[in-house]
Amino acid sequence: MADILTDLSPSALAVAIKANLYAFFQSFRSSSQATVQDSSREFRWHTAIAHPWYNGVLSTQPPAEDMSLMVRDTLAYFQSRGVAGFTWWLAPHHEPATWSQHLLAHGFYYDDNTPGMAMDLANLPPPVQHPLIIRRVEDRPALAKWAYTFTQCYGIPDAVAPVFMALLDSLGINLPLQHYLGFLNDKPVAASTLFVGAGVAGIYNVATLAEARGQGIGSAMTLAPLHEACDMGYRAGVLQSSEIGYRVYQQLGFQKLCQIDHFYWQA
């Protein structure tokens, strides 16, 4: 329990929001479905999932004199692998302004449209009273069902589900990564994920099928993993909010403390 964050000041939580996300990316080290490169200056990851958050770079040091060479090398790395888009992230204490001149000149775009939110789990609302039945994913068949449900919720092509499943399977179904599946009338209709890292409980992948939206299912799928994290001793919950989910998370007690800023490149 020594790694659990106890400083719940806004500044500490703002750092933890980003650090939890970066810890999730760095968990790809253990995956046979990801290629990673680790150095004192950056962490780089590549997967077969055609989504920019599943292909990227995390810079852990300030820009160096050979920054242009480093950017060109990174672009060549992803282009040679047919990656259509990837993200360039900065360690929490690095200011984007120091990187802009280096990255924008090579065709990157700056994005700071994703709110980073956190809450003190001491203020966690009680579990939602709902006919939804929420189950932890505890075996491969359930994980396959989770991957299929998640891709259906977001309208992702069916062909992507096996690729996503392979990555999730390689990361394991036990903490620090735990998936949840929500059922209505024995049909899976919602998904969410808990990732514990950087001393906090991160909520990811909250999704509901279109036919089941507007019934409080998103709230239920968010609260269930947070209650389990609270029972484990975690003091804070963090997440990156979509525009649709922002008011829902506010109503649950989350507060916006930062923007999840990054640079984005697209072919």
N, C-alpha and C positions, 0 to 999 in steps of 0.2 A: 504493500500500500504506500510505500515511500514515494513512488513516482506520481501519486495523485496530487493535482494542483490544489493548493489550499488558499492561494492568493486570488481572491475573486474580485479584485479591483478592475475597473473597466480597461485600463491599459494592459494588465496581465491577461485578461480574457481576450482582448483583441489580438494579442500575439498568439494565444493558444488556438484561436479559431483557425488561423493560417497554419500553425505548426501541426495541428491535427490532420489537416488536408495533406500537408507535405509528408507526414508520417505514413499516410495511406499510400501515397505514390511510392514511397521508399519501401513499402512492404512488398512491392513487386520483385524485390531482390530474391524472395523465396519462391518465385513462380517459374515453372518450366516453360510457361507460355509468354514470357516477357524477356526481352534482351535489355540488360542494364549496363551502364558504364559509370563507374564511380571514381572521382578524383577529389583532390583537395579544393578544387574550384567549383565543381558542379556534379550533379547527379542527373543522368540521362536515362530515359526509359522509352522502349518501343514495344507495342503489342499489335496484334492483328486486328484489333477493334478500331474501326475508322471513326474515331472520335478524338478531338484534340486534347481532352484531358487524359486520354490513355496513351498519349504520345507526347513527350515533353522533356523539358530541361528545368532543373532547379539550380540557380546560381547561389552559391553559399559565400562567395567573396565579392568585393567591389570590382568594378570593371578594371581590367589591366591594360597595359599599353598595347598589347597584341589583340585587343578585343575584336577588331574587324576580322582577323584571321580565325579567331575562335567562332565567330558568328558564321563565317563562310563554311568552316568545317562542319558545324552543326547542320546548316542547311543542306550540305552535300550528303551528310549522313542520312537524314530523313528522306531527301529526294531519291537517293539510291534505293530506298526501300519502298518507294511508291506511296509515301505518306502524303495525303492531300492537305493536311492541316495539323499543326501542333502548337503547343503553348510554351512560353518561356516565363518561368516563375522566379521570384526573388525571395530570398530568406526574409523573415518578417521584419527585420530591422533595416533593410535596404530600401532606399528611396527610389521610386521609378524614374525620377527626373535625371538621376545620374546615369541611367541606362538608355534613355530615350534616343539620344543622338546616335548611339551605336546600333540600336535595333530598328528604329524607324527608317534609317538610311538603307536598310537591307529588306525593306518591304513588309516589316511587321506593323501591326496595328495595336494600339493601347486600348485595353478594355478594363473598365472599373465599374461595370454595371451590376455586379452581383453583390448584394448585401451579405456581410458576415454577421451572424447573430449568436448570442449566448444567453444562458439563464442559470441562475443559482438553483440547483436541484432541491434545495430546502423549500423552495416555493413551488415545487412541481404540483400541478393539479392532480386530483385523483384520477384513476383510470376512467376512460369514457364508458358510460353504460350504453352498450350497443349490442345488437344481435350478431355483430361481426365476431368471428372466432379467430384469434391470432395464435399462430403456432411458430415456434422456432424451427428453422431448417436444420435437421439433424442427420440427414443422409443424402446420398447422391440423387436418388429419385426426387426427393423434395427440392433439392437444389435445381434440378432440371426444370421442375415445375415453376420454381421461383424465377428462373431466367426467362422462361417463356412468358410468364405473366408480366414481368417487368417490361419486356420488349413490346408486348401487346398494349400495355398502358401508354407507351410513348409512340406507338405507331411505327416502331422500328421493324424493318423487313424481317420475315421469319428466318431468312438465311443467316442473320446476325446472331440469333439465339444460341446456336451451337458454339460459335466462337466465344461469345460472352460466357457461356457455361464452362468452356474449357479453361478460361482464365480464372473464373471463380473457383472451380474445382481444384486448380493448382494452388490457390491461396488457402484452401482448407475451409472447413465449416465451423471451426471453433474460434474462440477469441484469440487475437484481438478483433477478428471480423465475424459478426454474427448476423444472419439474415432472418427476416420474419415474413410470413405469408399470411394474408388475411382472407378468410373464407366467409361467404354468405351462401346459405343453403348448400353447403358442401362444394361450392364453386370458388376457386381462387380468384379474387377480384382486386387485391392490393398487395403491395410489397414495401419493405423498408429494410434498412441495414444499419447496424450499430458498429462503429469502429472506435475502439478505445486506444488512444495514443496521445502523446504529449501531455499526459496527465488529465485528460478530459474525455468525455463521451461524445463522439461525433455521430450525428444522424445523417444518413445518406439514402439516396434512391427511394424516397417516399413517392409512391405512384399508385394511382387508382384507375381502374378501367372506366372509360367514359360513361358506361351505363350505370355505374355505381357512385358517381360523383354527387356532391351536394348532400351527403348523408352523414358527414362528420367522420368518414372513414380515414381521411388523411390525418386528422387529429389523433384518432385511436392508434394508427400505425406509428405515429411519432412518439406518443406517450408510453406505449408498451415497452420499447427498448430503453427509454429513459428511466422508467421505474426499475428495470432490472439493473441498469448501471448504478442507480442510487443505492440499491440493495448491496451492490458490490463495494460501496464506499465512495464512489465518484461524487464530486461536489458540484461539477459544472457540466452542462450540455452545450454543444456548439453545433452550428450548421451553416451551410451556404444556401440562401433562399432564392427560389425562383420568384418571378413577379406574381404568379398565381398564388403561391403559398405564403407570401409575406404577411398578409393580415391574419391568416390562420396561426402562424407562429407567434405573432404579436399577442393574439388572444390567449395563447398558451403560456405566455410570460417571457418569451424571448425578446431581447432588445438588440437593436442594430448597434454594433460597436465599431465596424470597419467596412471597407469595401474589399472584396477579393480581387485585387487588381493583378493583371498579368499582361503579357504581350502575346499576340496571336499572329501566326503566319498561315496563309492559305495559298495553295498552288494556283 
